[in-house]
Amino acid sequence: MEKVVRKKLNIPKQTDWNSKYVNNAHKWGTRALIVFYIIVTLICATLNPIYISNLPILFLITLYCFQSYMEWKYDKESREYVIFLGVVPLLIITGIMINLFFYNYWI
């Protein structure tokens, strides 16, 4: 799907996956989100482990939204943010399907 979107919108392929930061705020923001995710996972695992299945999807949605915002704000000409924004609805659908079909509840 990514190849089709890249070809249709004429977006060149990135050579290094997920290693391109547009500035220091982007690098430190990503690291802060990862540390925050680890802390929240540890807290949820001890307090209420039933919601831990939602955390990876919520983390990826947050990370991709942050990534696309930073790409849009500081590197518009690469148009890489379109790819990241396209992943977010797929993650939301995946999260809903996992919760409904495997756990029989929705947050």
N, C-alpha and C positions, 0 to 999 in steps of 0.2 A: 504494500500500500504506500509505503514511503517513497518507493521508486516512481510510482505513478504520479504522486503529488509533486515530487521534485521535477519530473519531466514536464508535467502540465504547466507548472508555475515557473519553470526555468530557474530553479534554485540549485546551485552547484552542491555536490556532495561534500560533507565535511570529511577531512582526512583523519583527524584524531577525535574519536568519539568521547564526548563529555569532558574533554580536557581544555576546551576553549573558554576562557573567561574574558569578558569584555573589559573588566577593570577590577581593581582590588575589592571594591564593594561587592561585586558579584562573587568573587572567590570567598570572601569572609562571610557573606550572606549564606552561601551554600554550606559552608562548614558549620555555621551557627544552626542552620536547619537540621543538619545531620546530628549534631550534639543534642539539640532539643528533642529530636525523634528518639534518640537513645534514652534520654531521661524520662520522657513520657512513656516509653515502652516499659521501662523498669517500674515506674509508678503504677501503671495499669496492670502489669503482671502481678504485683503484690496486692493491690486493692480490689480490682474486679477483672479477672482474666477473661470474662466473656466478651469484652469489647476489644480484645487484643487482635482479633481477626480483621477488624476494620483499620487498624493503624497502618499497615503497609500501603494500602490503597490511598488512604488520606495523606500519608507522607509523600507518595509519588505524585499525587495531584498537586499538593503544595509545592513540591520541588519543581515540577514542570511549569506551573504557573509563575513561580519566581524566575525560572530560567527564561521563559518566554517574555516576561516583563523586562528583564534586563537586556535581552537581545533586542526587543522592540525599542526600548528607550535609548540605548547606546550604540546599537549596530543595525540600524534599519536597512541599510543597503544589502546586507547579506540575506535578509528575509528568512532567516533560519527560525525565527519565532513562529512562523506559520506551521512548521513541522511540530514544534512543541505544543502549540495550541491545539493541533489536531489530535494529539495523544490524550489530552485531558478528557474529552467526552468518552473516549474508549475506556479509560480507566474508571470513569464514573459508571458506565454500563457494566464493566467487569465487576466492580464492587457490589452493585445491585444484584447481579446474577449470583455471585458467590453467597451473599447473605440470604437471598430468597431460596435458592435451590439447595444449598448445603447446610445452612443453619436455620432455615425457616423463620427468620425474623428480619426486620429492617431497623437498624440502629434504634 
